Amino acid sequence: MRSSTLVFPLLAAAFVGAAALSLSVGPVQLSLGQVFSAITGGSAGGVSGETAARVVLTLRLPRILLGVLVGGALSSSGVAFQALLRNPLADPYILGVSGGAAVGAMTAKLLLPGDSFLPLPICAFLGAAIAASAVFLLARRRSGISRERLILMGVIIGAFLNALIMMMVALAPPGRIPGAVYWLMGDLSLGTLGRVGMLAPYVAAGLVLLFLLSRGMDLLLLGDEVAFQSGLSVERVKTAVYLTASLLAGTVVAVSGLIGFVGLIVPHGARSIVGSGHRRLLPAAFLLGGTFLIVADVLARTVGPSGELPVGAVTALAGAPFFLYLLRRNGRKP
Amino acid sequence: MRGDLLTAKALTFRYGDRDVLAGVDLRVGEGEVSVLLGPNGAGKSTLLKIFSGLLRPHVGEVTVLGRSPSSYGRREMAKILSVVGQDPPLDFPMSVEEYVMLGRFPHQGFFDAGTAEDLREVERALAMTELADLGGRGLHEISAGERQRATVARAIAQGARVMLLDEPTAYLDIYHRVAFYEIITRLKETCGVSALIASHDLSLCAEYGERIFLMSGGKVKASGTPEEVLTPGNVLAAFGVAVLCDRNPATGAVRVTPQRKA
């Protein structure tokens, strides 16, 4: 068991640093002092205090909050899927779960009137859960689920769902739903306090549920048989973990589109810091996931001379090589 | 023999259309070290899985302390019966101590994990398996033999009345094989823990086992004390190997030595 005294303060500090960076960087450059006064309602020099306040409060702060929820929830979902499947390569995006969520969310947007906030996350959750079960069932064989076969099925289902997404975008009435890039590459720019408020209860509920399941997930790492013989109601816990992980990934996709690999990279990073015990891993992965996505979003906003890069492109640029690294490393296991 | 801890009556189990167990009768008494011997595929692992509740028999009856395994709650069962089988996971970083602590699960509520008692039991289990110095090491950083001892330590920490062990000494050298049987004997003498061990160590089982069940073809072909079961005829019938059975001059236990084919 690792010494824990410094880990969480350091993770929190990294998170605050990333948030401060994200608040000050952009087309309108703000000093930390200006950011601070904007948040606290004081006056600041340089750019007019009013502009600074507007940029910080209505543009950047909601975006950061959305980034934290999305990054944290995707990472927690990744932790849960990895424990559920005993597969360190699992991630909601790679498993096709996020694609299912996007199709669910788009269906809700197309079929239901107005910008219906309540059914949207629910439909996304259902889409995620259905995609996950489809992948599990297709990957299952009598001898169990092999790691590579699972990923293969996830990729194939994901490709199919991406095609569905493209088709729905093409067939939708103009302006009814965001464009293909938003869905396929993810986007935090639509972050408003309203969306943050819509997402927050689902993410909070998902995190609490996962935390309550943390000791069950510890045992799942030992395999179903050993977990069963150690006193765990394996099927019940697995069902709960599967539904909760789908809820987290699904509701997040409904407001941010597909942002891949966060649920792959962050759990590994968090595990190397705090170990595999889920009571420490889950909070660490949430903090690290929020930090990671905020930084990725800063890069996405600032890397190009004009316009933004979708944040999902940044995470995929980092995530795909990382996936290959994990695949090679796991191939060398004794 | 005191009360029956485990019983099987006319037990049949099939994988597909193959009878893995074909009418097994067996009783394990409380406070005994019993051994399942038999060739690969004789049904030893399947029998252990049925006792732990993982598999349900197609025909026949099994009991654990007089009740069917499926009638127990999961935690209740885990406090009675622990299992040493599969190797620990290597995909996820975990220290030996964290792994052994997972054995305490049936004794813990959500908010009282890692109590002083849990830590004491983990420490005791690590000490008994000579892993105390490796507690902080990762499971992927130790040898296969050390990992096997860690699985035994996890079962000890679980604090059950009976341990089922499926080839627990497969990766162990002779020193640690002997040490393993000494641990089982010590658990029995100090804590009254019974054990049912599926094994291929004929002579070591004769030395440490009190009751032996010789299985082959899904049936128990012979049972009783090592002296009663380990005869050249029984071993030849079960394993197809000619052996010499004599007595260890130092301990008096049966000694089984394979004979080279002429």
Interface residues (C-beta under 8 A of the other chain):
Chain A: M1 Q82 R86 N87 P88 L212 R215 D218 L219 L221 L222 G223 E225 V226 F228 Q229 S230 G231 L232 S233 R271 S272 G275 S276 G277 R279 N330 K333 P334
Chain B: K49 S52 G53 L54 R74 R75 M77 A78 K79 L81 S82 V83 G85 Q86 P88 P89 L90 D91 F92 P93 M94 S95 E97 E98 L102 G103 F105 P106 Q108 F110 A113 G136 A144 Q158
